[in-house]
């Protein structure tokens, strides 16, 4: 085929030429797979399921049954170009997979994960050998015995590392004990599978055992050469790529060319080009920004456009129609049962020996039974080398599809970690409490390094005089995107026991180290207990992680950064609507009080030591539970010797100030309690009388007179009707309330930070639990 046509107006059909036909094929594949992925999203299936199904649908099993469609869109003469593009995409994808694996961490694998991996490989491999005997006597007669045996064993024993990580992330199990064990075992399994696959390829290449041994020996020599020669060269490039500065284009070009060259070398050896790319990814230095920049340059083009072509190439070889008759369908059931039995039984047995709970052991077994891209690679290599015929190939593809598809629903059914309301009832859900000496637990959330100095300074201000009565959980909020390498950022949760990813984030810079260092330094310099956490989830559901963590850690208040940050000119700039929605959802579902920090540089851009804290804090008090919570928090802050607190109470004349009597009584008691604590000049109390609801300017003048302070504490929703400040009609930040929105506006102040507080409402929580119970038990009606 020629590359390009002269156009339709010249009487030529563009589909008779390689380039326009390849463009059509790519567009068709992308549209179909993305549509299927969208349709399967409610079932929480990984994208690889949609890509496998899409490939099968385009092949001779469905649309390809039409000769006209097949000869027009996927003619035989175009398959060389299609397979070449698909394998180039696969080559670079496996390079990215190698980048995500850390051999040093794998060598430090714990006994439990190591034994789970060993059982998850050995038992399926043995059962695969038995299955291969049955298949050779039925539908695979005449194939080479040794290579067919190894290919069957490998295909049944594989666990798809990237697919498993995606499933765990979707189920919010990535940072649990179950997730840690599964990923540790899968990492070991992945490396073992590649070694076994190299053995299978070497055995299938020739009938002579001496040639197979020579292939294995040469492949081993290539690995040694890569470690001794190529790794130092890559390390030199990584060292010269200074973090925060652009990586030289020459280095990127060198790495990508090296991937292709390594692929050529291993293909020439006879163990497939994919191994060379995978080895380069394994040996490439993982620290610093160099690896993350390479990922950023490669992954979008590869994962979005080229890699789906491999699934189509596989689907065009899969003809489900070849599975005919009771014998063939019986063999399909046999292969599926053998694959599931080997993985699940081996994993469960070892897990129970290590005293893992039964439901967790079975969930781990089904998770380890996940197949994916590596499974298809094994099958396609076997098909290309005539080890697997059409019928055996179709059976094994359907087995991989079925075992992966059932993983998510079965794990959701048999393993149900403690739900939010099952985390145990606890009383201290607010800062305002009867026992002033009780431990105060804070859950502090942050998106990036920008949030950390102010959050640490806010924590330092919260210490008061009860040093040991403060426990802080620092939660890093990380978005789980659709990118394949998004899973690599889980390495930032190393302190949660996830050692198998490298320090790579989607932004291209390794800011995680700075975050950890900041909190560790603060913990060493103070007596505050800092416990790092990580929430890795899609932005649409990450609020569930936050609320569940607050419940489990029995937090009294949950501190969130505002979704806008201050620019140099003083104006507020949004960092994304998704963060805005996260804050709104947390306010709705939180099991404790919530504070949203509008940061204008509280304490400057660096952490302030305890001896240098000198803050002026103003509490705005109108009345109601939110304002009482703000006052209680401010009173605790005032115990710090470096903090001066000024409580400003606005009192409205009776003409328009309507308030529930019970709320008014609680306000008065709270203020009286504060006045008792007012024992030095650092705690001031003043009242400002407002003429009525229309006295807007008086409120603004009073607030503006306090604009030189460092921090405002304000309740989100006062219980009385306050004067309209003409802000809510001009802002999209309704979660801050009327006063908070005005204080956070660019017109108010360029120096004062604002903490808007919502007090936990037990009545609202009880009603929400009743609604949840009624959903779980539809035959019972809430009273």
URMONOR-V800614 format. One record per backbone hydrogen bond with DSSP energy under -0.5 kcal/mol. NH is the residue of the N-H (numbers start at 1). CO is the residue of the C=O. If there is no record, write none. Layout:
# URMONOR-V800614
nh: (NH	NH)
co: (CO	CO)
This chain:
# URMONOR-V800614
nh: (10	11	12	14	16	17	18	19	20	21	22	23	24	25	26	27	28	29	30	31	32	33	34	35	36	37	38	39	40	41	41	43	44	45	49	50	51	52	53	54	55	56	57	58	59	61	61	62	62	63	64	64	65	66	67	70	71	72	73	74	74	78	79	82	83	84	85	86	87	88	89	90	91	92	93	94	95	96	97	98	99	100	101	101	103	106	107	108	108	109	114	115	116	117	118	119	120	121	121	122	123	125	126	127	128	129	130	131	132	133	134	135	136	137	138	139	140	143	148	149	150	151	152	153	154	155	156	157	158	160	161	164	165	166	167	168	169	170	171	172	173	174	176	179	180	181	182	183	184	185	186	187	188	189	190	191	192	193	194	195	196	197	198	199	200	201	202	203	204	205	206	209	212	213	214	215	216	217	218	219	220	221	222	223	224	225	226	227	228	229	230	231	233	234	235	236	237	238	239	240	241	241	242	245	251	252	253	254	255	256	257	258	259	260	261	262	263	264	265	266	267	268	269	270	271	275	276	277	278	279	280	281	282	283	284	293	294	295	296	297	298	299	302	303	304	305	306	307	309	310	310	311	312	313	314	315	316	317	318	318	319	320	322	323	324	328	329	330	331	332	333	334	335	336	337	338	339	340	341	342	343	344	345	346	347	348	349	350	351	352	353	354	355	356	361	362	363	364	365	366	367	368	369	370	376	377	378	379	380	381	382	383	384	385	386	387	388	393	394	395	396	397	398	399	400	401	402	403	404	405	406	407	407	408	409	410	411	412	413	414	415	416	417	422	423	424	429	433	436	438	440	441	442	442	443	444	444	445	445	446	451	452	452	453	455	456	457	458	459	460	461	462	462	463	466	467	469	470	471	472	473	474	474	475	475	476	476	477	477	478	478	480	481	486	487	488	489	490	491	492	493	494	496	497	498	499	504	504	508	511	515	516	517	518	519	520	521	522	523	524	525	526	529	530	531	531	532	533	535	536	537	537	541	542	544	545	546	547	548	549	550	551	552	553	554	555	556	557	558	559	559	560	560	562	565	566	567	570	573	575	580	581	582	583	584	585	586	587	588	589	590	593	593	594	595	596	597	597	598	598	599	600	603	604	612	613	613	615	617	617	618	619	620	620	621	621	622	628	629	630	631	632	633	634	635	636	637	638	639	640	643	644	645	646	647	648	648	649	649	650	650	651	651	652	653	656	657	658	659	664	665	666	667	668	669	670	671	672	673	674	675	676	677	678	679	683	684	684	686	688	690	695	696	699	700	701	702	703	704	705	706	707	709	710	711	712	713	714	714	715	716	719	722	724	730	731	734	736	737	740	741	742	743	744	745	745	748	749	753	754	755	756	756	757	757	758	762	765	766	767	768	769	770	771	772	773	774	775	776	777	780)
co: (7	8	7	12	13	14	2	3	3	17	18	19	20	21	22	23	24	25	26	27	28	29	30	31	32	33	34	35	36	37	38	40	41	40	46	46	47	48	49	50	51	52	53	54	55	56	318	56	59	57	57	59	62	63	65	66	67	68	69	69	70	75	76	78	79	80	81	82	83	84	85	86	87	88	89	90	91	92	93	94	95	96	97	98	101	102	103	104	105	106	110	111	112	113	114	115	116	117	118	118	119	121	122	123	124	125	126	127	128	129	130	131	132	133	135	135	135	140	144	145	146	147	148	149	150	151	152	153	154	370	159	160	161	162	163	164	165	166	167	169	168	168	173	173	176	177	178	179	180	181	182	183	184	185	186	187	188	189	190	191	192	193	194	195	196	197	198	199	200	201	202	207	208	209	210	211	212	213	214	215	216	217	218	219	220	221	222	223	224	225	225	226	229	230	231	232	233	234	235	236	237	238	240	242	248	248	249	250	251	252	253	254	255	256	257	258	259	260	261	262	263	264	265	266	266	272	272	273	274	275	276	277	278	279	280	289	290	291	292	293	294	295	298	299	300	301	301	302	306	306	307	307	308	309	310	311	312	314	314	315	317	318	319	320	322	324	325	326	327	328	329	330	331	332	333	334	335	336	337	338	339	340	341	342	343	344	345	346	347	348	349	350	352	351	357	358	359	360	361	362	363	364	365	367	372	373	374	375	376	377	378	379	380	381	383	382	382	389	390	391	392	393	394	395	396	397	398	399	400	401	402	403	404	404	405	406	407	408	409	410	411	414	415	419	420	421	427	431	434	435	469	439	440	471	557	442	473	443	559	475	448	448	449	449	451	452	453	454	455	456	457	458	459	460	463	465	466	467	440	529	442	472	531	444	473	474	533	446	475	476	535	537	479	483	484	485	486	487	488	489	490	491	493	494	493	497	488	502	505	509	511	512	513	514	515	516	517	518	519	520	521	522	470	528	472	529	530	474	476	534	478	535	538	538	541	541	542	543	544	545	546	547	548	549	551	550	441	441	593	443	557	558	595	597	573	599	571	567	565	563	576	577	578	579	580	581	582	583	584	585	586	429	556	758	558	756	560	595	596	754	597	598	601	601	609	609	610	642	615	644	711	646	618	713	619	648	620	624	625	626	627	628	629	630	631	632	633	634	636	637	640	615	682	617	684	619	646	647	686	621	648	649	688	650	690	653	653	656	657	660	661	662	663	664	665	666	667	668	669	670	671	672	673	674	677	680	645	682	647	649	651	692	694	695	696	697	698	699	700	701	703	704	706	616	616	753	618	712	755	620	757	623	720	693	727	727	732	733	734	736	737	738	739	740	741	742	745	745	710	598	712	596	754	714	755	594	760	761	762	763	764	765	766	767	768	769	770	771	772	773	777)
